[in-house]
Amino acid sequence: MTRSIESVAVIGAGTMGAGIAAASAAAGCRVLILDMNQETVESALQQVDEENRHLVTAGLVDTDLEAVSEYDWICEAVVEDLAVKRDLFSRLEEIRKDGSVISSNTSGIPLRQISEGMPERFRSDVAITHFFNPVKVMRLFELVPGENTDQEVISAFRDFGTDRLGKGVVHAKDTVNFIGNRIGCFFMLSGLHLAKPHLVEGMNQETVDAVLGAPVGLPPTGLYGLIDLIGLDVMELVGKNLAVNLPEADIGQEFTSFPSTEQQMHDRGQLGRKVGGGFYRQSKTADGERRKESFDLINEEWRDAQEAQLGGIPVELGEVVFHDSPQGELAWKVFGGTLRYAAALVPEIADDVFNIDNAIRWGFNWVHGPFEMMDHLGPRRIIDRIRAEEAELPSMLQVLNEAGVESFYRNEGSEYLGMDGDYHSADRSAD
């Protein structure tokens, strides 16, 4: 059966649901927004551009759920609770039309748990369609099939995401946090632990963020600034989910809980920008000047922001990773550790390096994805450094080493190295 998406029903009008609805309306689709709360629905409608509001119908789950039978794609974006999602999907399955496709925007619940015991039609028509917030701005769209999902369903989602929504679609597997958040959250959670010894030795937090920003091709928020943007409350939930769902041998298990100071910050509500301050805060002095402060993680008190200490580190992109300095050691442990982690996750979270690189560039705004960055630095240098530390090579670095090649990409990025040791064509049309 050929599937086509021309109309979209979104169940759950919170931040993500509202964003998906607004993006679908902007793409010219007929859209239905449903929620349990009338005020939430009204707020979601305000996010739809005025010129597209004629395409949108709004209602309540309790009274208007039957209306989903008129829509091609039914997208669930309700609270992250497995029982709630399964109950809703059971209700939707009874009323949706043949040929429709159905999905969840969950960021943490495996599709196999959602689909367990559900009818065959549901299991063949369902996928995870995971957008990044804010949907209007963020390019990444992770598409995750279930064990029984029909390929035509995946094709319909891929085409709609690419051609109608203008997103960068990556194909992920049904593993915890998929691609983007699996690697991006490892960077953040491991960074909190691995940066702490450098703080104890006198490095200030501003330097940590400066090193883990532009010098390695990451946004200027660095580590602490990024977590301030997301919120310690969100990161704690991510950590708890990882603790339950990561494989036991996964190195990420070491970092699923916060260091003690960050946990205390969380517990007293010092969560980040959303509450006026986390690791950093801004205020105005009596004479109206803006004052930026940092929360000193060693002394556990607020102080005036300090200058980052970057003198002497290389200016070339990524070279700080190999620099003999405290800043270089920090970059190797946190950023280099994240590159190594990504190299160990093929084929667990995705079948190839290409989808992983796209997910990290589009979802976290890195200059290069992990494998692109390793090519930039030189995979052999990384292999030599890992061997000098008497550590095990992660899977994709093993593949590269055994294949006797020098890079994960060749021919100006048009081909990527596969797990089989051969190069395969990379579809660069979405770049």
C-alpha positions, 0 to 999 in steps of 0.5 A: 500500500502506498502511503501519503500524508496530506493531513495531520492529527496531533494528540497533545498540545504541549510544547512539542505537539504544538510545534509539530502542528504548527510546522504541519500547518505551515507545510499546507496540511490540514491539521487537528490539535487535541488535548485534555485541557482547553487552555493548552489547546488555545495556547497551541493555536497561538503558535500557528502562523496566522495565515495558516490557522484556517487549516487547523481545527482544535478540540478536546480528547474527551469529546473530539477524538473521533475526528482523527478518523479523517486524518492521514497521520496521527501523532501522539505527543502526550506525557512521557508515561507508558500506560497513558500512551498505550491507553491512548493508542488503544483508543486511536486504533479503534477509530483511525482509518485504513491507510493512515500512519501513526506515531509517537514523539516520545524521546525516551520510551522504546517503541517495542514497549508501546507496541507490545500486545497491540494489534497487527495493523498498529504494529505495521503502521507505527513508528517513532517520529522524534522532533527536537525543540523548538520544532520550527527551528531545529532541523533534526527529525529522528525516524525510528521503525518498530520490529514490524513497521511496514517499509511503506510507512517509513517511506511516507514519514521520510518523504513528508519530513524531508519534502513537506517539513524541510527537516533532516531525517535520520534513521535511528534504531529503537534504543534508549534516546535514539541517536541525538540524545544518546550521544549529546546527553553522554557529552553533558552527563559525562562532562559534569563528572570529568570536568570536576577534577579540573575545577578542583585543580583551579580551572574555572567553569568559564574555561571549561565552557570555552574549551568545550565550545568553539575550539572543538566545533561546538556551540558557545554554550559549552557544557554548563551553559548548555545544561543551563539552557536545557535544565537540570530537571530535564537532565535528571530525568534523562539520567534516570531513563538511561540508568534503566534502559542502557545496556549494563556494559555501556560506559554511559552507566557511569554517568547517569546520576549527577555529582553531589553538588549538581544534585544539590543544585537540582534539589533546591530548584537551581535548575538553569535559565528557566528559573533565573539561574543554574550554573550562571545567572544574570542580574542588574546592579543598582545603577542598571548595569548587567551583571553576570555571575557564576555558581562556583562548583567548588566553593558552592557560592555565587561569584562574578563571572571570570575570564576563560583561560585559553592562552596557549591552546591551538587555534586550529579546530579540534587540535586542543584535543591533543594539546599537552595542557589542562585544557587539552586533557579536559578536551580529550576526556570530555569531547574525545570521550564522546567521539569514542562513545559514538564510535562504539555505538554502530550498529547499536543505535544506527546502521552507519556513521552517516546517520549519526553524524547528521543527527549530531550536526542537526540536533546539537549544532556541532560543526562536524558530526563525531565521525566527520570530526575524527576524520578532521583530526585524523583517526590514526592519531586517535587510535594511537592515543587510545592504544597509548592509554591501553584502552580498547578501540571502539567498534568503528575505529576497529573497522577502520583500522582493520580495513587499512583505510585512513578516514570514515569518508572519502570522495568529498564525503560522498561515500562513508565507511560501513561496518563491513569495511567497504565504502557506501554511497552517502545521500547528501541531498539533505545537506 
